Amino acid sequence: MKLNIIILSFFSILLSSCSSGKNDQVVDPNSLNFHNYRPSYHYSPAKNWMNDPNGMVYYDGLYHLFYQYYPGGTTWGPMNWGHAVSKDLFTWEDKSIALSPDDLGYIFSGSAVDDKNNSTGFKSNNNDALVAIFTHHQNITGLQQQSIAYSIDKGNTWVKYNQNPVLQNPGIKDFRDPKVFWNATSGKWNMVLAAADRIKIYSSTDLKDWIFESDFGQNQGNHGGVWECPDLFPIKDQNGVEKWVMIVSIGGGETSGPNGGSATQYFIGDFDGKQFISNQTDVLWADFGIDNYAGVSWNDIPAIDGRRIFLGWMSNWIYANVTPTNGWRGEMTVPREIKLVNTNGKYSLYFAPVIEIENLKDTNLTNTMSTPQNGVSLENNAIIATSSYMIDLEIDLSLSNQFEFSIGNSLEKLALSYDQNNGEFVLDRSKSGIVDFNNLFIKPIRCKYTLQGTILPIKILVDNSSIEIFVNHGEKAITALFFPKYDYSYLKITSNSANKYLKNITIAPIKKSIIR
């Protein structure tokens, strides 16, 4: 079926003023442009390997991000905790390595808290003690135990507790990734810990001595791989009703997850300080894309803020060690606000970019169209040439039941399509550039979706080598990496409809925000 493509009149000035003056659409295949693929507004390490976010805590005006880091190379190796801080969730300043391997093992994933009440007794000055709770992993034996470290200078330097481990292994191979939080109702600390096919819940009064409370999940949810990186927190819906959410990542193979590989699911239920109970029967996914894993939320965000903010590692264990970056490997998703939504008595989570991203727009090049059109075609465009931009659009599905969004050049294409008849989004990156490093990378990414209504809002974030798609304010999220061989030069929105189905669109370049 022939696609109708209309060049929007409001873009005519933009196209003439922002054109590069040459036909970038024609690519010379003998002159490859090997990208560094470095993101502009997603956190990535200055060099070498990074995976799971760890120790995410807010203290004294700063968001702290720790992460799994190997300073010796660009593939997974002996794990350290890297460290970065930000005031706005996007302008990240690298603080080097916080925790390094020792006689007890590598420093695997974990969490951090603000010990406001000095339950540990670590405080010795005017600053609260920040306490990191992490897994010590013995590389030779595989033994995994939980340990703690503390900082009394706002997270700048860390001291490991001299009586580690604080929670010894009970004889389980996989026993890791502690997420700890203060439970105001019980007046105790709680820990959720991944243990093979379940989550173990513990309590403590001092972060040093832990009491086992219960297990969750042995016969619930998806078990296509080992369970990892849990999180547990309360959240209120739009009516003020509070529920508890358990997030669990799955380190699976090519047939696990909603589209294969490692993925993240969640459960909605109730928690009494000892036991988490969920009557959920469906498997609920935090993201339908291939590249969002090990995500957890920040501890201790001030009550006056009230948000639950989530961050994930933007890769997949199936191919994480072989993505074609140079000198560095691994990046994070954008921070996302989690919202609990009750739709006709059924709960689900929405994941949408935090509002702070709007502050990164380059208003000098931002362009908005509010006159309905039946398509877009931008070529040789300055905004697309930046490779880091945000698109907000609205589709009227009563006027077109299918459409395609694509970016690319004459040889490469990354495409997102939606067919209302099938009720499905499909992201196709099979022709997006370098794709031959793993078979999973070329498979279509699918997301079932049926809109309740007719106007479909979509936010799309592009940043050099990643795309994040948020459907209906985060009701569905799709995150994926891609690696062009050549600069992308066009953006198109097409359909088989002659109706003016495209109601609004804004395209804004995003300023570089990482400090290294």
Number of C-alpha atoms within 10 A of each C-alpha: 5 7 13 15 18 16 16 16 13 13 17 12 10 17 16 12 12 15 17 14 10 8 11 20 16 11 17 12 10 6 9 12 12 14 16 14 20 21 20 22 25 22 27 26 25 16 18 19 25 31 29 25 29 33 28 28 24 22 18 10 12 16 22 25 27 28 27 26 32 22 22 13 16 21 19 18 15 18 25 23 28 24 26 24 23 18 14 14 22 24 18 23 18 19 17 16 20 19 24 16 16 13 8 17 21 22 23 29 29 31 30 28 25 22 23 14 11 14 16 15 10 17 19 11 9 8 16 20 26 25 27 29 26 29 26 30 25 18 12 7 9 13 20 28 26 25 25 24 20 24 21 19 16 17 19 12 13 18 14 16 15 10 9 16 19 17 18 15 15 9 9 12 13 19 27 30 29 33 29 30 22 21 16 9 8 12 12 17 21 26 28 24 28 25 20 19 20 21 27 23 25 23 25 18 15 15 23 18 11 18 14 13 14 15 19 18 19 14 9 16 16 26 18 19 19 19 29 27 29 30 27 24 19 16 19 15 15 11 9 9 10 14 16 19 22 23 22 31 27 25 23 21 18 14 13 17 26 21 19 21 24 28 32 27 23 21 27 24 16 18 17 11 19 16 15 22 17 17 10 15 9 10 13 19 22 25 27 26 30 28 25 27 33 28 26 28 28 23 24 20 19 12 7 6 7 11 17 19 21 21 24 23 24 29 30 28 18 19 14 19 16 13 21 18 17 14 13 21 26 25 22 25 25 22 24 22 19 20 21 23 17 15 9 6 7 8 15 19 23 20 23 25 23 19 10 11 18 12 12 18 17 15 12 8 15 17 16 16 17 13 13 17 21 23 26 21 16 21 23 22 22 19 25 23 20 18 21 22 25 24 18 16 18 20 24 19 18 12 16 20 19 21 22 19 18 18 21 23 24 14 17 21 19 22 21 19 18 21 18 17 9 12 14 15 24 17 23 20 23 20 17 23 20 18 19 11 12 13 12 21 22 16 15 18 22 20 19 14 16 12 13 8 9 14 17 17 18 19 21 19 21 24 23 25 19 23 21 25 25 22 21 19 17 23 18 22 24 24 23 24 23 22 22 24 19 23 22 28 25 22 21 18 22 20 24 17 18 15 16 15 23 27 19 17 21 15 19 23 26 26 17 17 17 19 15 12
